[in-house]
Amino acid sequence: MPSVPRTARERARAEITSEILDAGRRHLATDGAAGLSLRAIARELGMASSAVYRYVASRDELLTRLIIDAYDSLGAAGEAGYAAVGRDDLPGRFTAVCRAVRDWALANPNEYALIYGSPVPGYVAPADTIGPASRVSNLLVQILADAAARGIEVAAATRGELSQAGRAALEPVLGVLPPGVTGEAIQGGLMVWAGLLGTVSLELFGQFHNVIGENPGDRDAFFAECVTRWAAQVGIG
């Protein structure tokens, strides 16, 4: 965890940096990530542009900080849902994580769009973002690991042995999986992860209009059905 600023100068720097980040989030809502501008933020805060650069070196650094904050906020929400369910309840933990992702996205649409929307032209996320970005997916992998420890295999729909090409495609993750989690299981898990983010994105960006009902509870009911079927897909339904 970051240390708490102790001196008056450190506290002042932390407060101004926080104000810059807050302004950056507001500009995400009005201008989008691609339109983020340190000069515009400086004008809003009544600061000279040169002063802002003493706290945030560049637009890319500001984007990185906002991205890490968004991933950490989402990760904290997922972890809270995960921890609130008993260790033995695999479907319950799985459902809690999926719901936490959707709830957080609906409450923070601009931050969700920043991390899962269109890439920002010219921006390349640094390695610092990998850890925060992995917090929610690590929870789902842990559920797969716990299922494997109980001898639960992925459901019949995804149980077939991976092709050679399919296994090669998963090479970046196969070497870092917890014991017992097979390539077939991670294939099923990634399909669920893609389905989760895709479903949330379609809802958040208005693509369910005239597809899913507009009555109260319709979207919740549809999402609950998705979660149930995803759980069955990976063998924990």
C-alpha positions in Angstrom: 0.0 0.0 0.0 1.2 3.5 -0.7 2.6 5.3 2.3 0.6 8.2 3.8 2.2 11.6 3.2 3.7 12.9 6.4 5.0 16.4 5.7 2.9 19.4 4.8 4.5 19.5 1.4 3.8 15.8 0.8 0.2 16.2 1.9 -0.3 19.3 -0.3 1.2 17.4 -3.3 -1.1 14.4 -2.7 -4.2 16.7 -2.5 -3.3 18.5 -5.7 -2.6 15.3 -7.5 -6.0 14.0 -6.3 -7.7 17.1 -7.6 -6.0 16.6 -11.0 -7.1 12.9 -11.1 -10.7 13.9 -10.2 -10.7 16.5 -12.9 -9.4 13.9 -15.3 -12.4 11.6 -14.5 -14.8 14.5 -15.1 -13.2 15.1 -18.5 -13.5 11.4 -19.3 -17.3 11.9 -19.1 -17.3 15.0 -21.4 -14.4 14.5 -23.8 -13.6 10.7 -23.6 -10.2 9.2 -23.0 -8.9 10.3 -26.4 -9.8 13.9 -25.7 -8.1 14.1 -22.3 -6.0 17.2 -22.1 -3.7 18.4 -19.3 -4.1 22.0 -20.5 -7.9 21.7 -20.2 -7.6 20.2 -16.7 -5.2 23.0 -15.8 -7.8 25.6 -16.9 -10.5 24.0 -14.9 -8.4 23.9 -11.8 -7.1 27.5 -12.3 -3.6 26.3 -12.6 -0.9 27.1 -15.1 -0.1 24.2 -17.5 3.4 24.2 -16.3 2.3 23.7 -12.7 0.2 20.7 -13.7 3.2 19.0 -15.3 4.9 19.1 -11.9 2.3 16.6 -10.6 1.6 14.6 -13.8 4.3 14.5 -16.3 2.2 13.8 -19.4 -1.2 13.0 -20.7 -0.1 9.3 -20.9 0.9 9.3 -17.3 -2.5 10.8 -16.4 -4.2 8.0 -18.4 -2.1 5.4 -16.7 -3.1 6.7 -13.3 -6.7 6.8 -14.2 -6.6 3.3 -15.7 -4.9 1.9 -12.6 -7.4 3.6 -10.3 -10.3 2.2 -12.3 -8.9 -1.4 -12.3 -8.2 -1.2 -8.6 -11.7 0.1 -7.9 -13.2 -2.7 -10.0 -10.9 -5.2 -8.3 -11.9 -4.0 -4.9 -15.6 -4.4 -5.8 -15.0 -7.9 -7.1 -13.0 -9.0 -4.1 -15.6 -7.6 -1.7 -18.3 -9.7 -3.4 -16.0 -12.8 -3.5 -15.1 -12.5 0.2 -18.8 -12.1 1.2 -19.6 -15.7 0.1 -18.5 -18.9 1.8 -15.4 -20.6 0.5 -17.4 -23.8 -0.2 -20.0 -22.1 -2.3 -18.4 -22.0 -5.8 -21.5 -20.9 -7.7 -22.2 -18.2 -5.1 -18.6 -16.8 -5.4 -18.8 -16.9 -9.1 -22.2 -15.1 -9.2 -20.9 -12.5 -6.7 -17.9 -11.6 -8.9 -20.0 -11.4 -12.0 -22.6 -9.2 -10.3 -19.9 -7.0 -8.9 -18.4 -6.4 -12.3 -21.8 -5.4 -13.8 -22.8 -3.2 -10.8 -19.4 -1.4 -10.8 -19.7 -0.8 -14.6 -23.2 0.6 -14.3 -22.1 2.9 -11.5 -18.8 3.9 -13.2 -19.6 3.9 -17.0 -16.8 6.3 -18.0 -14.1 4.4 -16.1 -15.4 1.1 -17.5 -15.2 2.6 -21.0 -11.6 3.7 -20.2 -10.4 0.2 -19.4 -12.7 -1.9 -21.7 -13.7 0.5 -24.4 -11.9 1.6 -27.6 -8.1 1.9 -27.3 -6.8 5.5 -27.0 -4.9 6.4 -30.2 -1.1 6.6 -29.5 -1.3 5.3 -25.9 0.4 2.1 -24.9 -0.4 0.9 -21.4 2.7 0.2 -19.3 3.4 -2.9 -17.3 2.2 -1.1 -14.2 -1.4 -1.7 -15.3 -1.1 -5.5 -15.5 -1.4 -6.3 -11.8 -4.5 -4.1 -11.2 -6.1 -5.4 -14.4 -5.7 -9.0 -13.2 -7.5 -8.6 -9.9 -11.0 -9.7 -11.1 -9.7 -12.4 -13.5 -7.6 -13.8 -10.7 -10.7 -14.3 -8.6 -12.3 -16.3 -11.4 -9.1 -18.4 -11.9 -9.1 -19.2 -8.2 -12.7 -20.5 -8.5 -11.5 -22.7 -11.3 -8.6 -23.9 -9.2 -11.0 -24.7 -6.3 -13.2 -26.6 -8.7 -10.2 -28.5 -10.0 -9.2 -29.4 -6.4 -12.7 -30.9 -5.9 -12.3 -32.9 -9.1 -14.8 -30.8 -11.0 -14.2 -30.7 -14.8 -15.4 -28.1 -17.2 -18.9 -28.8 -18.6 -19.4 -31.1 -21.5 -19.7 -28.2 -23.9 -16.1 -27.2 -23.3 -14.6 -30.4 -22.1 -13.2 -31.6 -25.4 -9.5 -31.7 -25.6 -7.9 -28.5 -26.9 -6.5 -28.6 -30.4 -2.7 -28.1 -30.9 -3.4 -24.7 -32.3 -5.8 -23.9 -29.4 -3.2 -24.9 -26.8 -0.5 -22.9 -28.5 -2.8 -19.9 -28.4 -3.1 -20.2 -24.6 0.7 -20.5 -24.1 1.0 -17.1 -22.3 -1.2 -18.3 -19.5 -0.6 -22.1 -19.4 2.7 -21.7 -17.5 1.2 -19.6 -14.7 -2.0 -21.5 -13.9 -2.6 -22.8 -10.4 -2.1 -26.5 -10.0 -4.9 -28.6 -11.4 -6.3 -26.0 -13.8 -6.1 -27.5 -17.2 -5.9 -25.7 -20.6 -9.4 -26.9 -21.3 -10.6 -25.2 -18.0 -8.9 -22.0 -18.8 -10.4 -22.0 -22.3 -13.8 -22.3 -20.8 -13.0 -19.6 -18.2 -11.8 -17.2 -20.9 -14.9 -17.8 -22.9 -16.9 -16.9 -19.8 -14.7 -13.8 -19.2 -15.3 -12.6 -22.7 -19.0 -13.3 -22.4 -19.2 -11.3 -19.1 -17.4 -8.3 -20.5 -19.3 -8.5 -23.7 -22.6 -8.6 -22.0 -21.8 -5.7 -19.7 -20.5 -3.7 -22.6 -23.6 -4.3 -24.7 -25.8 -3.2 -21.9 -23.7 -0.2 -20.9 -23.3 1.1 -24.5 -27.0 0.8 -25.3 -26.9 -2.2 -27.6 -29.7 -4.0 -25.8 -32.3 -1.5 -26.9 -35.2 -3.4 -28.6 -33.4 -6.6 -27.7 -33.9 -6.9 -23.9 -37.0 -5.6 -22.3 -37.1 -2.1 -20.7 -39.3 -3.0 -17.8 -37.8 -2.8 -14.3 -35.9 -6.0 -13.6 -35.6 -7.1 -17.2 -31.9 -6.4 -17.5 -31.3 -7.9 -14.1 -33.2 -11.1 -15.1 -31.3 -11.4 -18.4 -28.0 -11.0 -16.6 -28.9 -13.5 -13.9 -29.7 -16.1 -16.7 -26.3 -15.4 -18.3 -24.5 -16.0 -15.0 -26.3 -19.2 -14.4 -25.4 -20.5 -17.8 -21.8 -19.3 -17.6 -21.5 -21.2 -14.3 -22.8 -24.4 -15.9 -20.4 -23.8 -18.8 -17.4 -24.2 -16.5 -18.9 -27.0 -14.5 -19.9 -25.2 -11.3 -23.6 -24.6 -12.0 
